[in-house]
Amino acid sequence: MSAPVGIVLVSHSAELAKGLGSLVQQIGSDDVPLATAGGTDDGRIGTSYHLVLAAIRHADRGGGVVVLPDLGSSVLTARAVLEDNPRSDITIVDAPFVEGAVAAVVTAASGADLQTVANAAKEARHVLKL
């Protein structure tokens, strides 16, 4: 079996990241490495470079890592981390935070590769709710 794709959820809010992480863990599988990076190093609203880097390292099991930021500075911080630590098997994905995370985790749980997981998250943008 190939190494699983890891998922990293990056948010301004630790509570939001942890809550979404809890949701997708229940939907997905224990086999999908998942990590969250929410808030600043001292617990405030914001995004921490160090928490993002640690989350990527935690989720990396050799199959690549999909990074899903929520908005604004979480995108900028995730990009800075990836620019400073360039790897072809770690990708930031422009996707809706909740729907993209669900799609990514479900797809990763099926054993899909990095590109397929990233594409599933991106495609979640086009799924109608009503």
N, C-alpha and C positions, 0 to 999 in steps of 0.2 A: 504494500500500500504506500502511496506517495505521501509526503509530508503535507499536513493541512495548511490551508491559507488562514492566516490570522486576521482579525478585525480589530481596529482601534477606533473608538468613538471619542471625538474631541469636542468639548463644549466649554462655554464660558462658565457653566454651572456644574459643580461637582455632583449636586443632587440630580440634575437632568441627565448627566452622563451615566451615573450609577443606576438611575431608574430605567433608562433605555437599555443599559447593559443587562439588567435583571429581566426585562421583558424578552429580549432576544435570546438570552440563555434558556428561557423556558420554551421558546419556540424552536430553537435550534438544537444543538447537541453539545454534550460535554466534550466532544472531540474537536470542536471549533475553538481555537485559542482566541480569547476575547480580553481586551483590556480597555480601560477608560482613562481619560485624562481630562479632568474637569476642574475649573477654577485655577486660582493662583497657588503658588507654593505655600502661602500663609492662609489659604482658605477663603479668600475673597472671590468675587466675580471677576473673571478674566481668564487668560490662558497662559499656562506656564510652559516654556520651552523644555524645561527639565522633566516635567510630568509627561509631555508628549513623547520625548525621547525614551523615557523609561517604559511607557506603555508599548511603544513599538518594539523595544527589546523584549518585553514580556510576551507579546503576542507572536513573535517570530519563532516558528518551529521548523523553518526551512522551506515552506511552500510559498513564501511571499507574504506580504502584509498589505491589506487595504485600509487606508486611513480615511475616515469619514468625519469631517468637521461640520459644526453646525452653521456658523456664520461669522462674518467680519474678521475680528482679530484671531479667531481660532484657525481660519483659513491661512492667514498671514503667518501665524506661528508654526503651523504644520508645514507650510512651504519652506520656512526658514530652516526647520529641522531637517527636511529632506534635502535642501540645497547644501547644508553643512555636512550631511551624511549621505552622499549620493549612492543609491543602489538601484539597479534595474528591477529588483524584485519587491520594491516598496512603492506603492502608488497612492496618491491622494485622488479622491473621487468626488466630482461635483454631482451630488445626489441629494434628494430630500433626506433629512437626518433620520427620521423615524422609518419611513418606508424603505429608504435605501439600506438602512441597517438590517431590517428584517429580510429583505431580498438577499443581501450579501451573506448573512448568517445561514439562511436556508440553503442557498446555493453552495456555500462552503461545506455545509454538513453533508451534501451529496457527494463530496469528494472532488468537486470541480477545481480547475486550475485558477491561477491568479487573474488572468484576463477575463475568464468567464464570470468570476465572482465580481470583479469591478464592473463589467458590463451589466450584470443583473442589478447592481445598485443604481447605476445610471438610468437604466430602463424603468426603474420604479417611478421616475418623474412623470411618466406617461400613463400610469395606471389610474383610471378614473375611479372615484369613490362612489359616485352616484350615476 
